[in-house]
């Protein structure tokens, strides 16, 4: 007979593999359609990072771990990993090269459209 810890771990793995019943199936790998506007700049451990925070991302993706996505930022295509913020959400890094191309800097707003979840 398995011990309690083995049973709990098996149940957690089983639940983690199930798609969310409360949303449009974003927890699964595949096409998604999520758009939002946010300022560039996320405070992480007291420092301002060149990122945008993804609203309600843990509920959206069903995890607090990194998630790889295909997206556009102000219409520019991007494939990137959404990183955990450390505060219970995810952030998308906006490189200096992309900011320059967009003519944007810290504090400026960008429109992000997540189109596919890869992991």
C-alpha positions as CSV (number, residue, x, y, z in Angstrom):
1,X,0.0,0.0,0.0
2,X,1.5,3.4,-0.9
3,X,2.1,5.8,1.9
4,X,0.3,9.1,2.3
5,X,3.0,11.2,0.6
6,X,3.1,9.0,-2.5
7,X,-0.7,9.2,-2.8
8,X,-0.8,13.0,-2.4
9,X,2.0,13.4,-5.0
10,X,0.2,11.2,-7.5
11,X,-3.0,13.2,-7.0
12,X,-1.2,16.5,-7.4
13,X,0.4,15.3,-10.7
14,X,-3.0,14.1,-11.9
15,X,-4.7,17.4,-11.1
16,X,-1.8,19.4,-12.7
17,X,-2.2,17.6,-16.0
18,X,-6.0,18.4,-16.2
19,X,-7.0,21.5,-18.2
20,X,-8.7,24.3,-16.3
21,X,-12.5,24.0,-16.2
22,X,-12.8,27.7,-15.4
23,X,-11.3,29.2,-18.6
24,X,-10.8,28.9,-22.3
25,X,-8.2,26.1,-22.0
26,X,-5.2,28.5,-21.7
27,X,-3.6,26.1,-19.2
28,X,-2.9,23.8,-22.2
29,X,-0.2,24.2,-24.8
30,X,-1.6,25.7,-28.0
31,X,-3.2,28.8,-29.4
32,X,-4.3,31.5,-27.0
33,X,-5.8,35.0,-27.4
34,X,-4.9,37.3,-24.6
35,X,-4.2,41.0,-25.0
36,X,-3.4,43.7,-22.5
37,X,-1.7,47.1,-22.2
38,X,0.9,47.6,-19.4
39,X,3.8,50.0,-18.6
40,X,7.4,48.8,-19.1
41,X,8.9,48.4,-15.7
42,X,8.4,45.7,-13.0
43,X,10.0,46.1,-9.6
44,X,11.8,42.9,-8.6
45,X,13.6,42.9,-5.2
46,X,13.8,46.7,-5.2
47,X,15.1,47.0,-8.7
48,X,13.2,48.2,-11.8
49,X,13.4,45.6,-14.6
50,X,12.6,46.3,-18.3
51,X,9.6,44.0,-18.3
52,X,5.8,44.1,-18.4
53,X,3.7,42.3,-15.9
54,X,1.1,39.8,-17.3
55,X,-2.2,40.4,-15.4
56,X,-3.8,37.4,-13.6
57,X,-1.1,35.2,-15.1
58,X,-1.1,32.4,-12.5
59,X,-4.9,31.9,-13.0
60,X,-4.4,32.2,-16.7
61,X,-1.7,29.6,-17.1
62,X,-2.3,27.5,-14.0
63,X,1.3,27.8,-12.8
64,X,3.7,30.2,-11.1
65,X,6.6,28.7,-13.1
66,X,8.1,30.0,-16.3
67,X,5.9,29.7,-19.4
68,X,7.1,30.0,-23.0
69,X,4.8,31.9,-25.3
70,X,4.5,33.5,-28.7
71,X,3.5,37.1,-28.5
72,X,3.5,40.5,-30.1
73,X,4.6,43.7,-28.4
74,X,3.1,46.7,-30.2
75,X,2.8,44.5,-33.2
76,X,6.4,43.2,-33.2
77,X,6.6,39.4,-33.0
78,X,8.4,37.8,-30.1
79,X,8.9,34.3,-28.7
80,X,9.9,34.4,-25.0
81,X,9.6,32.9,-21.6
82,X,7.3,34.6,-19.1
83,X,9.4,34.7,-15.9
84,X,8.0,34.4,-12.4
85,X,7.9,37.8,-10.7
86,X,8.6,36.4,-7.3
87,X,5.3,38.0,-6.2
88,X,2.9,35.5,-7.6
89,X,2.8,36.5,-11.3
90,X,4.7,36.5,-14.5
91,X,6.6,39.1,-16.5
92,X,7.7,39.4,-20.1
93,X,11.2,40.9,-20.7
94,X,11.4,43.8,-23.1
95,X,14.9,44.0,-24.4
96,X,16.8,47.2,-25.1
97,X,16.8,46.3,-28.8
98,X,13.0,45.9,-28.9
99,X,12.5,49.1,-26.8
100,X,14.7,51.0,-29.3
101,X,12.8,49.6,-32.3
102,X,9.5,50.5,-30.6
103,X,10.7,53.9,-29.5
104,X,9.7,53.0,-25.9
105,X,11.5,53.4,-22.5
106,X,10.8,52.5,-18.9
107,X,7.4,53.8,-17.9
108,X,6.0,53.8,-21.4
109,X,3.0,51.6,-22.2
110,X,3.0,48.8,-24.7
111,X,0.2,46.5,-25.9
112,X,1.0,42.8,-25.6
113,X,-0.9,40.1,-27.4
114,X,-0.2,36.5,-26.3
115,X,-1.0,34.2,-29.2
116,X,0.4,30.8,-28.3
117,X,1.5,28.9,-25.3
118,X,4.5,26.7,-26.1
119,X,5.2,25.1,-22.6
